């Protein structure tokens, strides 16, 4: 197969909002993701060109750029671009663009492309909160989703001027991850988690010794964030409880930030009251200091070390599994294990599954520091029914998809 045939053809639609400049970063991510991995055609609206000019798009994409159907008419671009695309991503998607797409209007090259595309279409909205919340936009988004398009929930944060609220374009890296996850699934837009409320925990908690020191662990939060992102892509309403994570918020996900195990427990338990599934991918500290010292602990002049007494933290996973807020809650745990003289990784994990009482346990062998901070992972998913499903080494998004596949296959989730 030639390089040209193996490349995936992506159309990046850009509509006229201030966030158009962020689409330059999204384009760069597609172009630099690997040698010839993506062929990207940028299709801006006329309004988008008021924010970022055609020379910028041409230089970054390596292709001529136009917003008009009248350019190179002999090549019939208003039909051909959509027909040959493997994926269309519109970022930012303004309220005006969403309205045109929902009503099938085609007055420029981008809206014509949307009508001719038969591949997955992803809209990443960006607008002021009032526009996003308007009944017309709500109806247009519902229409697009009913037709199979993916409309990512906008992020919350600083908008144009001094305004803040929901309507901010998700981070370009998260849109890119969302899009490539979709392509990795063969363009499948199965929304098997639609109508479900999912809670995911991520990161590692900190237990403070004094105002500057804490007990912690090496969890990066990458797997939890991949779980949240992929659940949103599969249609779920997602609450992500993140402990000491510096990653960009996943597209379309509500993020609640915590530091300590007690805070993590409180937020997860609260969110689970209305949830269908909880996945405890975070690494809570097992112990915390008995006493928090209000001022920084000083070195002793005689060289002696301070005595620090620890007490055990509550077991959040076991508590959720054994005292579920409602009987239908599906509880998924993680076990970062190493083998030792007392047993192998899988022996420890099997005992933990029985002890915790969760429905599924995702087992990671972390001997030698494996997994932590890595972009890849491998796992074995153990079921309370005695099942065992190996997940081969791959991206953390691929592992997340395998976990959601397993959740979707549980009898009471059908």
TAQUISUL-V329540 format. One record per residue. RES is the residue in one letter. SS is DSSP state (H for helix, E for strand, C for the rest). PHI is phi in whole degrees, -180 to 180 (NA if undefined). OMEGA is omega in whole degrees, 0 to 359 (none if undefined). Layout:
res=(RES & RES)
ss=(SS & SS)
phi=(PHI & PHI)
omega=(OMEGA & OMEGA)
This chain:
res=(X & X & X & X & X & X & X & X & X & X & X & X & X & X & X & X & X & X & X & X & X & X & X & X & X & X & X & X & X & X & X & X & X & X & X & X & X & X & X & X & X & X & X & X & X & X & X & X & X & X & X & X & X & X & X & X & X & X & X & X & X & X & X & X & X & X & X & X & X & X & X & X & X & X & X & X & X & X & X & X & X & X & X & X & X & X & X & X & X & X & X & X & X & X & X & X & X & X & X & X & X & X & X & X & X & X & X & X & X & X & X & X & X & X & X & X & X & X & X & X & X & X & X & X & X & X & X & X & X & X & X & X & X & X & X & X & X & X & X & X & X & X & X & X & X & X & X & X & X & X & X & X & X & X & X & X & X & X & X & X & X & X & X & X & X & X & X & X & X & X & X & X & X & X & X & X & X & X & X & X & X & X & X & X & X & X & X & X & X & X & X & X & X & X & X & X & X & X & X & X & X & X & X & X & X & X & X & X & X & X & X & X & X & X & X & X & X & X & X & X & X & X & X & X & X & X & X & X & X & X & X & X & X & X & X & X & X & X & X & X & X & X & X & X & X & X & X & X & X & X & X & X & X & X & X & X & X & X & X & X & X & X & X & X & X & X & X & X & X & X & X & X & X & X & X & X & X & X & X & X & X & X & X & X & X & X & X & X & X & X & X & X & X & X & X & X & X & X & X & X & X & X & X & X & X & X & X & X & X & X & X & X & X & X & X & X & X & X & X & X & X & X & X & X & X & X & X & X & X & X & X & X & X & X & X & X & X & X & X & X & X & X & X & X & X & X & X & X & X & X & X & X & X & X & X & X & X & X & X & X & X & X & X & X & X & X & X & X & X & X & X & X & X & X & X & X & X & X & X & X & X & X & X & X & X & X & X & X & X & X & X & X & X & X & X & X & X & X & X & X & X & X & X & X & X & X & X & X & X & X & X & X & X & X)
ss=(C & C & H & H & H & H & C & E & E & E & E & E & E & E & C & C & C & H & H & H & H & H & H & H & H & H & H & H & H & H & H & C & C & C & C & C & C & E & E & E & E & E & E & E & C & C & C & H & H & H & H & C & C & H & H & H & H & H & H & H & H & C & C & C & C & C & C & C & C & C & C & C & H & H & H & C & H & H & H & H & H & H & H & C & C & C & E & E & E & E & E & E & E & C & H & H & H & H & H & H & H & H & C & C & C & C & C & C & H & H & H & H & H & H & H & H & C & C & C & E & E & E & E & E & E & C & C & C & H & H & H & H & H & C & H & H & H & H & H & H & H & H & H & H & H & H & C & C & C & E & E & E & C & C & E & E & E & E & C & C & C & C & C & E & E & E & E & E & C & C & C & H & H & H & H & H & H & H & H & H & H & H & H & H & C & C & C & C & C & C & C & C & C & C & C & C & E & E & E & E & E & E & E & E & C & C & E & E & C & C & C & C & C & E & E & C & C & C & C & C & C & H & H & H & H & H & H & H & H & H & H & H & H & C & C & C & E & E & E & E & E & E & E & C & C & C & C & C & C & C & C & C & C & E & E & E & E & E & C & C & H & H & H & H & H & H & H & H & H & H & H & H & C & C & C & C & E & E & E & E & C & C & E & C & C & C & E & E & E & C & C & C & C & C & C & C & C & C & C & C & C & C & C & C & C & C & C & C & C & E & E & E & C & C & C & H & H & H & H & H & H & H & C & C & C & C & C & C & C & E & E & E & E & E & E & E & E & C & C & E & C & C & E & C & H & H & H & H & H & H & H & H & H & H & H & H & C & C & C & E & E & E & E & E & E & C & H & H & H & C & C & C & C & C & C & E & E & E & E & E & E & E & E & C & C & C & C & E & E & E & E & E & E & E & E & H & H & H & H & H & H & H & H & H & H & H & H & H & H & C & H & H & H & C)
phi=(NA & -71 & -60 & -63 & -70 & -82 & -72 & -94 & -95 & -113 & -102 & -103 & -88 & -129 & -103 & -83 & -129 & -60 & -74 & -57 & -64 & -71 & -66 & -62 & -67 & -62 & -61 & -61 & -63 & -64 & -71 & -106 & -75 & 168 & -59 & 66 & -66 & -130 & -102 & -112 & -109 & -90 & -124 & -89 & -87 & -60 & -66 & -63 & -70 & -73 & -95 & -133 & -75 & -58 & -58 & -65 & -64 & -65 & -65 & -75 & -92 & 76 & -137 & -65 & -128 & -148 & -102 & -103 & -78 & -91 & -85 & 50 & -57 & -62 & -93 & 47 & -62 & -67 & -108 & -65 & -61 & -68 & -64 & -96 & -81 & -93 & -160 & -117 & -121 & -107 & -150 & -80 & -107 & -79 & -59 & -63 & -65 & -62 & -65 & -63 & -64 & -66 & -102 & 70 & -75 & -146 & -111 & -154 & -68 & -67 & -69 & -64 & -62 & -63 & -76 & -94 & -70 & -118 & -99 & -59 & -124 & -118 & -108 & -113 & -68 & -152 & -172 & -70 & -55 & -61 & -71 & -64 & -82 & -63 & -55 & -65 & -66 & -57 & -67 & -65 & -64 & -60 & -62 & -62 & -66 & -62 & -85 & 103 & -73 & -101 & -112 & -72 & -67 & -69 & -84 & -104 & 156 & -69 & -109 & -64 & 68 & -95 & -73 & -134 & 152 & -79 & 142 & -78 & -63 & -57 & -55 & -54 & -64 & -74 & -63 & -62 & -62 & -59 & -66 & -71 & -61 & -64 & -66 & -65 & -89 & 71 & 78 & -63 & -113 & -61 & -102 & -74 & -107 & -60 & 84 & -98 & -105 & -114 & -113 & -127 & -106 & -150 & 90 & -125 & -80 & -121 & -120 & -80 & -85 & -153 & -62 & -121 & -120 & -149 & -93 & -150 & -146 & -94 & -64 & -90 & 88 & -61 & -68 & -63 & -66 & -64 & -63 & -66 & -62 & -70 & -64 & -63 & -65 & -94 & 101 & -79 & -85 & -121 & -111 & -109 & -98 & -109 & -105 & 56 & -114 & -108 & -75 & -67 & -59 & -61 & -61 & 76 & -124 & -84 & -111 & -115 & -100 & -137 & -121 & -96 & -64 & -63 & -66 & -59 & -60 & -62 & -72 & -67 & -61 & -63 & -68 & -72 & -59 & -118 & -101 & -99 & -141 & -126 & -120 & -91 & -91 & -70 & -115 & -69 & -65 & -72 & -131 & -139 & -63 & -63 & -129 & -92 & -87 & -67 & -120 & -58 & -70 & -92 & -68 & -80 & -65 & -85 & 83 & -75 & -101 & -71 & -91 & -117 & -94 & -110 & -128 & -79 & -79 & -64 & -87 & -65 & -63 & -63 & -62 & -66 & -69 & -91 & -132 & -67 & -58 & -154 & -62 & -82 & -64 & -90 & -115 & -119 & -113 & -120 & -132 & -91 & -121 & -130 & -78 & -154 & -62 & -86 & 164 & -80 & -56 & -72 & -66 & -63 & -67 & -62 & -66 & -67 & -58 & -67 & -70 & -76 & 83 & -85 & -80 & -136 & -131 & -94 & -103 & -115 & -85 & -108 & -59 & 73 & 82 & -61 & 84 & -59 & 78 & -81 & -78 & -118 & -157 & -146 & -158 & -127 & -100 & -96 & -110 & -63 & -83 & 93 & -75 & -142 & -124 & -71 & -116 & -66 & -60 & -173 & -62 & -67 & -67 & -64 & -64 & -61 & -61 & -64 & -66 & -67 & -59 & -68 & -62 & -63 & -85 & -62 & -52 & -82 & -104 & -79)
omega=(181 & 178 & 182 & 180 & 183 & 180 & 177 & 186 & 182 & 172 & 175 & 176 & 181 & 179 & 195 & 174 & 181 & 180 & 179 & 180 & 180 & 178 & 175 & 178 & 177 & 177 & 179 & 179 & 177 & 185 & 185 & 185 & 180 & 182 & 176 & 183 & 184 & 169 & 188 & 174 & 179 & 178 & 179 & 168 & 178 & 179 & 179 & 180 & 173 & 181 & 179 & 187 & 181 & 179 & 178 & 180 & 180 & 181 & 183 & 183 & 184 & 182 & 172 & 185 & 177 & 175 & 189 & 175 & 186 & 177 & 181 & 184 & 183 & 178 & 179 & 185 & 183 & 176 & 188 & 184 & 179 & 183 & 185 & 184 & 170 & 181 & 171 & 176 & 177 & 183 & 358 & 172 & 181 & 176 & 179 & 181 & 178 & 179 & 179 & 181 & 181 & 184 & 175 & 177 & 184 & 183 & 174 & 185 & 182 & 182 & 172 & 180 & 180 & 179 & 183 & 182 & 175 & 178 & 174 & 178 & 181 & 175 & 175 & 186 & 173 & 182 & 176 & 184 & 181 & 179 & 178 & 183 & 183 & 181 & 180 & 179 & 178 & 180 & 180 & 178 & 179 & 179 & 180 & 179 & 178 & 180 & 176 & 177 & 177 & 176 & 181 & 174 & 178 & 179 & 174 & 179 & 183 & 177 & 179 & 180 & 182 & 183 & 173 & 179 & 179 & 181 & 180 & 177 & 176 & 180 & 181 & 179 & 179 & 175 & 179 & 179 & 178 & 183 & 182 & 173 & 180 & 178 & 180 & 177 & 178 & 181 & 181 & 179 & 181 & 181 & 186 & 175 & 178 & 181 & 179 & 171 & 184 & 174 & 178 & 172 & 184 & 176 & 180 & 181 & 177 & 178 & 191 & 174 & 179 & 185 & 184 & 184 & 179 & 168 & 181 & 178 & 190 & 182 & 181 & 184 & 185 & 181 & 178 & 179 & 176 & 177 & 180 & 182 & 183 & 176 & 177 & 179 & 179 & 170 & 184 & 163 & 191 & 169 & 180 & 177 & 190 & 180 & 173 & 180 & 181 & 181 & 175 & 179 & 176 & 181 & 175 & 186 & 173 & 183 & 175 & 185 & 179 & 177 & 188 & 178 & 179 & 178 & 178 & 180 & 183 & 183 & 180 & 180 & 179 & 182 & 183 & 181 & 181 & 184 & 174 & 182 & 170 & 177 & 183 & 180 & 179 & 176 & 179 & 176 & 180 & 185 & 174 & 178 & 177 & 184 & 172 & 181 & 188 & 178 & 184 & 179 & 183 & 173 & 177 & 182 & 180 & 177 & 180 & 181 & 179 & 175 & 180 & 179 & 182 & 173 & 186 & 175 & 176 & 177 & 186 & 182 & 180 & 179 & 179 & 183 & 185 & 179 & 185 & 178 & 174 & 189 & 185 & 182 & 175 & 184 & 180 & 180 & 174 & 176 & 173 & 190 & 168 & 175 & 177 & 182 & 183 & 180 & 179 & 177 & 184 & 176 & 177 & 183 & 179 & 178 & 180 & 179 & 180 & 183 & 184 & 180 & 179 & 183 & 178 & 175 & 180 & 188 & 174 & 171 & 184 & 177 & 180 & 178 & 179 & 174 & 187 & 177 & 181 & 176 & 182 & 181 & 169 & 188 & 168 & 179 & 178 & 178 & 177 & 178 & 180 & 181 & 178 & 184 & 178 & 175 & 184 & 181 & 180 & 179 & 178 & 174 & 178 & 177 & 179 & 179 & 179 & 178 & 179 & 175 & 181 & 177 & 181 & 181 & 178 & 186 & 184 & 175 & 184 & none)
